[in-house]
Structures are given as C-alpha cells and as structure tokens.
Amino acid sequence: MTRTMVLGAAVLAACLLAAGGCSKDSTGPRSGPMYVLLSGAPPARSVRLRIVGKQTGVTVVSGPTRLFLSAPSGDTITALVIAPQGQALTGALVQITVPDQSAAATGLSATLVQAAAADYSLQPVAAYTVTVKPTPN
C-alpha cells in the first residue's frame, strides 16, 4: 500500500468513528419546555414573576390569559400574567422554552414578586408557591 492509501484509510476510519458517536440517544443538550406552576390561596388574578436562566421564549399555557414580558436583562426577564376577568390563575401559568432541559432543571428559577386577587388587592407572596417543572402538572 502506498502512503496516500494508508492516510486515506486512516481518515476514513476516523470519520466512521466520529459518525458512530453521533446517535439519537445523545446525552448532549436537548431543548424543550419547562413550566412555571402556581398554587396557593386566595386565587390570584394576576402575578408578576422574575424568571432567571437561559431561555429562548416564554408563552402562556392556557387560552385568553395575557402575558407581558420585560426586555431581557442578561438571563433575567419579568413576566406579568393576567387571567381574564372572573377567572383565576392556577396550575401551569407559562411555558418557558429552554436550550437545555437538563441544565434548566437546576439553572432556571421563577420567583413570585407580586400577586393580586380578583379585586386587584395585593396579596402576600408567602401565601403562594411557585415551582418550575418539565411537565405542566
């Protein structure tokens, strides 16, 4: 064999090994949704959340609920979520699209800044619990 053939065979073998390492069962970053859930009493009609962590989008989970977002400041955004008149916010409020779900499990947080009841009276934030999960329930 000539030196060129040996070099070509080595390059081909390296390419095949590299391609074999790429499979659908990769443990690399996987983008997907994370959900911010709210529980507590009295039922809130509107909440202001501070969301910290890498994200590529935030949307409401259900129907006519309104969502207003601040301009991002690094990895931090503020979200104002308002339920339609006569309704309350419970369960999954917003869906956050993240570039890496496994990193988001520890690197994404949501903090309740303010909550208001149906009559717009401010409620103590300690009366509510906010959690971030990969499923909406």
Protein Blocks (a to p, Z undefined) as FASTA:
>chain_A
ZZklmmmmmmmmmmmmmmmmpcfkbcbdcddddddddedddddfbdcdddedddfbdcdf
bfjbccdddddehjaccddddddehiacehjfbdcddfblklmmmmgccddfbdcdfkop
acdfklpccdddfbfZZ
